[in-house]
Amino acid sequence: MKPRLLFCTIIFSLAVIGCSHNDIDIHNHTTLLNMNEGKRFEPDQSRFNFFLFLRPENDYITRRSSYPEGLGWEKIQWGTSNVEIIYRKSSPLPPEISKSIKDGNEFYSLAKINRIPFKNFTNVKYFTPTAEGWIGQNGNCIAGFFSKRLKSISDDSKTYTNVAVRISACSRLTDNAKSIVSKFKYLTTDNSLLLKNMYIPTGTVNQTSGFPYGKPEISGSWSDIGSHFKTTGIRQSVTQVTFSFQRTKNGSTCTGNIISFQILSSGNWEITCSNGDGATGTWITSRKSLEFIATGLDKKEEKVQFKINY
């Protein structure tokens, strides 16, 4: 007998198991959550908006696949954290999934892993009447296993999709549990464009606009004294890099702060020095390379320029 389809998580079993659901027959797909299966996707290519609840970083692993009768899944993974989504258009979710959500056993396991106490458990119906299941939060950690009925993006559409969401994460979530349940929905065209600008497409979801993950090399010149400087920057976030260096001629110590204009490929920078000198300017990048060009003027209106390379 061929294995039948089920939303089987790693928590359920580390063994390869057969799964069943009535009339769905998919050969050689014993688990939907094997990261070796499925195709990678960029954040703006997701069907859903969960990437809007995550801090932009360069190391997310993604997989997705689709099956007959409108059934499909997506997974986002980073470190030991992950989000798994299974959906089915115009039909109920497989009964095994609905049963697992209702009995709460899977959620309790996730809550235990993420050290979320019983007092922090919440039935998602308190947040959204169209949702069913449980979610909990303890500090930065969120665990949840719930289903939600989503209407198609088109206003005149009568098509609904039933979606199950499984969350096990203790980092990078930018919204609380209540907001995630309430705001989770299809990815709109506007939000897709927002995510596209936040992440440089690479086929592996591994670069963000603004400042990529890593330690940038910064080299430049300060024209008023003909001095050159070279240093390593510190990436504080996707929108900020800081650096410091010593002026070779007067020995003053200078610190720099480079800021991105949110999702755009440009921004401002400022340098201040211990002897009162300083400079400001702007930077740009074509986003086709990892080289950022910065230019500006100091207090004497002398030219200062440097490059940021990864």
Solvent accessible surface area in square Angstrom, and as a share of the most:
residue,aa,sasa,rsa
1,M,221,0.99
2,K,105,0.45
3,P,31,0.20
4,R,72,0.26
5,L,2,0.01
6,L,34,0.17
7,F,2,0.01
8,C,4,0.03
9,T,4,0.02
10,I,94,0.48
11,I,63,0.32
12,F,83,0.34
13,S,39,0.25
14,L,160,0.80
15,A,68,0.53
16,V,127,0.73
17,I,63,0.32
18,G,58,0.55
19,C,6,0.04
20,S,58,0.37
21,H,11,0.05
22,N,120,0.61
23,D,95,0.49
24,I,3,0.01
25,D,70,0.36
26,I,17,0.09
27,H,105,0.47
28,N,105,0.54
29,H,51,0.23
30,T,31,0.18
31,T,34,0.20
32,L,0,0.00
33,L,4,0.02
34,N,54,0.28
35,M,36,0.16
36,N,138,0.71
37,E,43,0.19
38,G,35,0.33
39,K,159,0.67
40,R,132,0.48
41,F,4,0.01
42,E,13,0.06
43,P,1,0.00
44,D,27,0.14
45,Q,89,0.40
46,S,11,0.07
47,R,88,0.32
48,F,1,0.00
49,N,4,0.02
50,F,3,0.01
51,F,2,0.01
52,L,49,0.25
53,F,5,0.02
54,L,4,0.02
55,R,106,0.39
56,P,19,0.12
57,E,13,0.06
58,N,25,0.13
59,D,71,0.37
60,Y,3,0.01
61,I,80,0.41
62,T,2,0.01
63,R,37,0.13
64,R,74,0.27
65,S,31,0.20
66,S,79,0.51
67,Y,22,0.09
68,P,78,0.49
69,E,93,0.42
70,G,30,0.29
71,L,0,0.00
72,G,0,0.00
73,W,0,0.00
74,E,2,0.01
75,K,2,0.01
76,I,4,0.02
77,Q,47,0.21
78,W,7,0.02
79,G,70,0.67
80,T,138,0.81
81,S,8,0.05
82,N,25,0.13
83,V,1,0.00
84,E,1,0.01
85,I,3,0.01
86,I,0,0.00
87,Y,10,0.04
88,R,14,0.05
89,K,85,0.36
90,S,86,0.56
91,S,36,0.23
92,P,103,0.65
93,L,12,0.06
94,P,0,0.00
95,P,71,0.45
96,E,53,0.24
97,I,2,0.01
98,S,39,0.25
99,K,137,0.58
100,S,19,0.12
101,I,5,0.02
102,K,129,0.55
103,D,59,0.31
104,G,1,0.01
105,N,95,0.49
106,E,4,0.02
107,F,2,0.01
108,Y,93,0.35
109,S,44,0.28
110,L,1,0.00
111,A,1,0.01
112,K,166,0.70
113,I,101,0.51
114,N,13,0.06
115,R,198,0.72
116,I,9,0.04
117,P,50,0.32
118,F,163,0.68
119,K,172,0.73
120,N,46,0.23
121,F,38,0.16
122,T,39,0.23
123,N,43,0.22
124,V,0,0.00
125,K,107,0.45
126,Y,181,0.69
127,F,51,0.21
128,T,18,0.11
129,P,115,0.73
130,T,80,0.46
131,A,1,0.00
132,E,60,0.27
133,G,4,0.04
134,W,69,0.24
135,I,1,0.01
136,G,2,0.02
137,Q,56,0.25
138,N,65,0.33
139,G,59,0.57
140,N,118,0.61
141,C,24,0.15
142,I,1,0.01
143,A,0,0.00
144,G,0,0.00
145,F,2,0.01
146,F,0,0.00
147,S,21,0.14
148,K,15,0.06
149,R,128,0.47
150,L,9,0.05
151,K,97,0.41
152,S,32,0.21
153,I,92,0.47
154,S,53,0.34
155,D,137,0.71
156,D,126,0.65
157,S,23,0.15
158,K,185,0.78
159,T,58,0.34
160,Y,75,0.28
161,T,2,0.01
162,N,34,0.17
163,V,0,0.00
164,A,0,0.00
165,V,0,0.00
166,R,6,0.02
167,I,0,0.00
168,S,10,0.07
169,A,1,0.01
170,C,52,0.31
171,S,47,0.31
172,R,45,0.16
173,L,31,0.15
174,T,83,0.48
175,D,41,0.21
176,N,76,0.39
177,A,9,0.07
178,K,118,0.50
179,S,23,0.15
180,I,0,0.00
181,V,0,0.00
182,S,52,0.33
183,K,104,0.44
184,F,1,0.00
185,K,94,0.40
186,Y,31,0.12
187,L,14,0.07
188,T,38,0.22
189,T,114,0.66
190,D,114,0.59
191,N,34,0.17
192,S,27,0.18
193,L,105,0.52
194,L,66,0.33
195,L,0,0.00
196,K,101,0.43
197,N,41,0.21
198,M,32,0.14
199,Y,4,0.01
200,I,25,0.13
201,P,75,0.47
202,T,62,0.36
203,G,46,0.45
204,T,51,0.30
205,V,2,0.01
206,N,56,0.29
207,Q,38,0.17
208,T,0,0.00
209,S,4,0.02
210,G,3,0.02
211,F,0,0.00
212,P,2,0.01
213,Y,138,0.53
214,G,29,0.28
215,K,158,0.67
216,P,0,0.00
217,E,79,0.35
218,I,0,0.00
219,S,42,0.27
220,G,14,0.14
221,S,18,0.12
222,W,2,0.01
223,S,58,0.37
224,D,43,0.22
225,I,43,0.22
226,G,53,0.51
227,S,9,0.06
228,H,133,0.60
229,F,14,0.06
230,K,154,0.65
231,T,26,0.15
232,T,61,0.36
233,G,0,0.00
234,I,106,0.54
235,R,36,0.13
236,Q,96,0.43
237,S,40,0.26
238,V,26,0.15
239,T,47,0.27
240,Q,55,0.24
241,V,0,0.00
242,T,32,0.18
243,F,11,0.04
244,S,57,0.36
245,F,18,0.08
246,Q,113,0.50
247,R,5,0.02
248,T,106,0.62
249,K,146,0.62
250,N,72,0.37
251,G,38,0.36
252,S,8,0.05
253,T,70,0.41
254,C,0,0.00
255,T,72,0.42
256,G,4,0.04
257,N,53,0.27
258,I,0,0.00
259,I,66,0.33
260,S,6,0.04
261,F,83,0.35
262,Q,146,0.65
263,I,45,0.23
264,L,99,0.49
265,S,23,0.15
266,S,27,0.17
267,G,0,0.00
268,N,69,0.35
269,W,6,0.02
270,E,86,0.38
271,I,1,0.01
272,T,70,0.41
273,C,14,0.09
274,S,88,0.57
275,N,80,0.41
276,G,44,0.42
277,D,38,0.20
278,G,5,0.05
279,A,5,0.04
280,T,78,0.46
281,G,17,0.17
282,T,72,0.42
283,W,1,0.00
284,I,109,0.55
285,T,18,0.11
286,S,78,0.50
287,R,64,0.23
288,K,191,0.81
289,S,58,0.38
290,L,58,0.29
291,E,62,0.28
292,F,4,0.02
293,I,64,0.32
294,A,0,0.00
295,T,60,0.35
296,G,15,0.15
297,L,88,0.44
298,D,14,0.07
299,K,153,0.65
300,K,144,0.61
301,E,131,0.59
302,E,69,0.31
303,K,100,0.42
304,V,0,0.00
305,Q,75,0.33
306,F,4,0.02
307,K,93,0.40
308,I,0,0.00
309,N,50,0.26
310,Y,78,0.30
